[in-house]
Every structure is written in structure tokens, then in C-alpha cells.
Amino acid sequence: MIELTRRGHFRVTDRGRQVMASHPRRIDNAFLSQFAEFQQFRERSVRNSGKERPQAEAIFEKSQETPDEVMRTAHKQIEAALAHELLDRIQASPPAFFERPKLHSTNPIERLNGEIKRRTEVVGIFPNDEAVIRLVGVILLEQHDEWAVQRARYMTLETMTGLSDDPFVKLPAVAA
């Protein structure tokens, strides 16, 4: 019916042209089973795979649904099974499981970039460059204020004093 000319390229044989000239209503495995070439192909496939017959192929032969409908049905079944399993696991979890602390990145710049991304995606489209600069500026100011009042978290003023080359530079005291 078809022959491989090179990798990824096929040519319709004379037998294939004859079949297509008969204008078959539907070409599926049942239709192709009447041809010796297809039967040989199937036998080679079974020998090469070492299995009797792929399960998915049997499902497609019995089903009157299109492959898309079969895939959607299978997806729904998998999704329902996953939801059921997840719910069972959650219900079986002890209360201490829900009290575990939420892990955050310890990289402050990474968290800041994430916050900027989250807030700019909420807005979507900005009317001009100034609007973007205004929003990001507000986010940076909020983060600066948050870092200024935090004690011993990421960058405290006490730990940053060692970064200065000038011994006379004094940083203001941290708010308690």
C-alpha cells in the first residue's frame, strides 16, 4: 500500500492506488485486515514488540469513538482517579501535616522578581512605560520597607555594615 523511500518519506504503491481508487468509506484496521501486506506488517510488529497485541489497539478496534473522543474519555478517567487518590491521601493525613511551614525561597531577589511578575501579570497590558515604572517602583518601595523592619531575616543593617569600605559610614538604627 505504501513504501518507505527514506526516513519520514513514503510513496503510495500501485496496490495502494487501486484501493484509493475504489473510494472506501472508511479506512481502519478492520478494512486493512483484508490485505496481505497489512497482515504481514501486523505480524512483524507483534514479533518485534514481543507482545501478543497492544491493549490500546484493541480498545480502538472495539470503539466507535474517534481517537480524540477516546483520549478525552481516558483523560477524564485518569483525572477522576487522581482526584480520588489525592482526596484519600489528604483525608488520611494527620493534622500535623497541615501545620508544616510553607517553604519559600531564601533568595530575596528571586522572591522580589516573582512578586513583580505576579503583580504585572494581574495588570496585563500597560498603557505606557511610565505605568510600568510606577508599578514596579511601588513594589520596590514596599519590599524595601518590609526588609527594613525585618530583624535577622535576609539583609539586616547590622550585617550590611561590614560591606562598607568607609569606616565612618554609620547606618541608622533598625526599628524594633
NORRA-V291797 format. One record per residue. N is the residue number from 1. OMEGA is omega as a letter, one per 40 degrees, with the letter a starting at -180 (999 if undefined). Layout:
[[N OMEGA] [N OMEGA]]
This chain:
[[1 i] [2 i] [3 a] [4 i] [5 i] [6 a] [7 i] [8 a] [9 a] [10 i] [11 i] [12 i] [13 i] [14 i] [15 i] [16 i] [17 i] [18 i] [19 a] [20 i] [21 i] [22 i] [23 i] [24 a] [25 a] [26 i] [27 i] [28 a] [29 i] [30 i] [31 a] [32 a] [33 a] [34 a] [35 a] [36 a] [37 a] [38 i] [39 i] [40 i] [41 a] [42 i] [43 i] [44 a] [45 a] [46 i] [47 a] [48 a] [49 a] [50 a] [51 i] [52 a] [53 i] [54 a] [55 a] [56 a] [57 i] [58 i] [59 a] [60 a] [61 a] [62 a] [63 i] [64 a] [65 i] [66 i] [67 i] [68 i] [69 i] [70 a] [71 i] [72 i] [73 i] [74 i] [75 i] [76 i] [77 i] [78 i] [79 i] [80 i] [81 i] [82 i] [83 i] [84 i] [85 i] [86 i] [87 i] [88 i] [89 a] [90 a] [91 i] [92 a] [93 i] [94 i] [95 i] [96 i] [97 a] [98 a] [99 i] [100 i] [101 i] [102 a] [103 i] [104 i] [105 i] [106 i] [107 a] [108 i] [109 i] [110 i] [111 i] [112 i] [113 i] [114 i] [115 i] [116 i] [117 a] [118 a] [119 i] [120 i] [121 i] [122 a] [123 i] [124 a] [125 i] [126 a] [127 a] [128 a] [129 a] [130 i] [131 i] [132 a] [133 i] [134 a] [135 a] [136 i] [137 i] [138 i] [139 i] [140 i] [141 i] [142 a] [143 i] [144 i] [145 i] [146 a] [147 a] [148 a] [149 i] [150 i] [151 i] [152 i] [153 a] [154 a] [155 i] [156 i] [157 a] [158 a] [159 a] [160 a] [161 i] [162 a] [163 a] [164 i] [165 a] [166 a] [167 a] [168 a] [169 i] [170 i] [171 i] [172 i] [173 a] [174 i] [175 a] [176 999]]
